[in-house]
Amino acid sequence: MAGSSIFTLNSRLNASMVSVPLEHSQAKILFVDYQLLEVAHSALDLLCKRTSSKLPILVLIADSDSDSTIDTSSISYEYKMLLANGDKRFEIVRSKSEMDPISVNYTSETTQGLKE
């Protein structure tokens, strides 16, 4: 409804492996669980070294409002606050064609063993 495609990343990937699909997909926003924040920061650091493109906006998905151990200085938004401050007049961006992509899938070569 925002006129974008979504892609998910395997939570077991390291920063180097996360930075590749972030660069390839030209991600604009990165939603990250607080437990994977370190990996996300490292991936963005690697991406920054490889490209002059604008880095994705980092949105933190925190476990609870009371978790004060997370360093939020490099976070663009916190997910709950982002939702709470949303524009109620936002106009849905509809697909122009049923062929417009809504998601991108990266396998991270987890299916390599299935090739014959």
N, C-alpha and C positions, 0 to 999 in steps of 0.2 A: 504494500500500500504506500510505500515511500518511493517507489520507482527504482528500487535497487534489487540486486540479487544477494542471497545469503549463502555463506559457506561456513561449514563447521570444521574445526581442527581437532585432531586426535589429541587428547590430553596427555598422552604419553610421549609426545614428541619433545625433542630438546629445542633450544632457542634457534639453532641453525636451521633445523628442519621446519620450524614455524615461520621463519623469516622468508623462506622461498615462496610458499603460496601467498603470503602477504604481499610480496613484491609482484608476483605474477598476476594476481587478481586485481592489483591496484586498489586494495582495500581502503575504504574511507573511514570506517569505524571499526574498532576492535573491542568487543565485549569480552571481559576477562573475569573469571572467578578469582576471588581473593587468594585462593590457594595456588594459583598459577601466575600470580602477578610478577614474580621474579623472572619466570620464563618469558613472559610478555615483554618486560623491560629489556631483557637481554636480546630478544628477537628484534625489537625496535632499534636498539643500539646497532646491531649488525646491519639492519636495513638502512639506517642512517649513513653508515660507512659506504654502502654500495650504490646508493642512488641519491639523486638530488631532488627526487619527488617529495611531495608533502607527505609526512607520516600520518598514519590513521589516528583519529581521535580515540583516546583510551577511555573506556567506560568500565568502571569497577562494579562488579556484582559482589557486594559484601554479604557476609553471613548474618550479621545482625547490626542494629544501630549502635549497640554498645561495644563493638569491637574497635578499640582505640589503638591497637598495636600496629595497624597498617599505616605506612607512610603514604599519605594521599597528596603529597606535594607535586607529583608528576601526573596525577590523574586529572583528566579533563572534566569528567562527570562521574557521579555515583548513580547507579542505575535507578534506585528508588527516587532520588531527587530529579533525575531526568524525566521520569514518568510524571511525577507530581507537578513539574513545571512545563509540561507539554502544552502546545497551543491547541485549544479546544476548537479553533476554527480551521485546523489543518485540513487541506483538501486532499483526498485520496488520489494518488496517481495511478490511473488504470493502464493496464497493458494495451498496447496498440494491436498486438497480435497474440494468438494463442501460442505462437512459437517463441515469444519473448522468454528468456531464461528467468527462472525464479530462484535457482540454486546452482552452485558449482560444487562438485565433489572431488576431493583429493584423496587418493587411496594411501598415500605414503608408502607405496609398494607392499602393503600388507597382503595383497593377493598374489604376490610373486610366486609363491609355491604352488599356486593353482594352474600356472601356465604349463602347457605341454610342449 
